[in-house]
Amino acid sequence: MTHHRASVKPMAESSAPLAKAGFGLLTLALCMVFFFSHQRVWAVVEPDGKHTKVYFGGNTNRNRPAFEARFNSLVQSVVGGSKQ
């Protein structure tokens, strides 16, 4: 009577590079969400006879003092230093 041994040879996972790439992208996305702030700035330009009115608005999800300083600097650069 002959005895046969069953042997299992491990094969390389074909989806391992895809899983590693997915994990890397997920890690990168989480770092971006937690370490970068979301900031938005709006400008509305409205003609008013001979003049033009510009309205500014903005929003941020964190670090409001730094955003306020950058926002005020942006407004002053557009307005040209004159406050009205």
C-alpha positions as CSV (number, residue, x, y, z in Angstrom):
1,M,0.0,0.0,0.0
2,T,1.4,3.4,-0.9
3,H,1.0,6.4,1.2
4,H,0.6,9.8,-0.3
5,R,1.4,12.9,1.5
6,A,-0.8,15.9,0.9
7,S,1.3,19.0,0.8
8,V,0.1,22.6,0.5
9,K,2.4,25.1,-1.0
10,P,1.7,28.7,0.0
11,M,1.2,30.9,-3.0
12,A,1.7,34.6,-3.3
13,E,-1.4,36.6,-2.7
14,S,-2.3,38.3,-6.0
15,S,-4.4,41.0,-4.2
16,A,-1.7,42.0,-1.7
17,P,-0.3,45.0,-3.7
18,L,-3.9,46.2,-4.1
19,A,-4.6,45.9,-0.4
20,K,-1.3,47.7,0.5
21,A,-2.1,50.5,-1.9
22,G,-5.6,50.9,-0.5
23,F,-4.2,51.0,3.1
24,G,-1.7,53.6,2.0
25,L,-4.4,55.8,0.4
26,L,-6.6,55.4,3.5
27,T,-3.7,56.5,5.7
28,L,-2.9,59.5,3.5
29,A,-6.6,60.6,3.5
30,L,-6.8,60.3,7.3
31,C,-3.7,62.4,7.7
32,M,-5.1,65.0,5.4
33,V,-8.4,65.1,7.2
34,F,-6.9,65.5,10.7
35,F,-3.9,67.7,10.0
36,F,-5.1,70.2,7.4
37,S,-7.9,72.7,7.9
38,H,-10.7,73.3,5.4
39,Q,-10.9,76.9,4.4
40,R,-13.3,78.6,2.0
41,V,-13.4,82.2,0.7
42,W,-16.2,83.8,-1.3
43,A,-16.2,87.1,-3.2
44,V,-19.3,88.7,-4.8
45,V,-18.8,91.5,-7.3
46,E,-21.8,93.8,-7.7
47,P,-21.9,96.7,-10.1
48,D,-23.4,99.9,-8.5
49,G,-23.7,102.6,-11.0
50,K,-20.2,104.1,-11.6
51,H,-18.7,102.0,-8.8
52,T,-18.3,98.3,-8.0
53,K,-19.1,96.8,-4.7
54,V,-17.2,93.6,-3.6
55,Y,-18.5,91.5,-0.7
56,F,-16.2,89.0,0.9
57,G,-17.0,86.0,3.1
58,G,-15.1,83.0,4.5
59,N,-15.4,79.9,6.6
60,T,-12.9,77.5,8.3
61,N,-13.3,74.4,10.4
62,R,-10.4,75.2,12.8
63,N,-7.8,77.7,13.7
64,R,-10.0,80.8,13.3
65,P,-7.5,83.4,14.4
66,A,-5.0,82.4,11.7
67,F,-7.7,82.2,9.1
68,E,-9.0,85.7,10.1
69,A,-5.5,87.1,9.7
70,R,-5.1,85.5,6.2
71,F,-8.6,86.6,5.3
72,N,-8.0,90.2,6.3
73,S,-4.7,90.3,4.4
74,L,-6.5,89.0,1.3
75,V,-9.2,91.6,1.6
76,Q,-6.7,94.4,2.1
77,S,-4.7,93.3,-1.0
78,V,-7.8,93.4,-3.1
79,V,-9.3,96.6,-1.7
80,G,-5.9,98.3,-1.8
81,G,-5.7,99.4,1.8
82,S,-8.8,101.6,1.8
83,K,-11.4,100.7,4.3
84,Q,-15.0,101.6,3.4
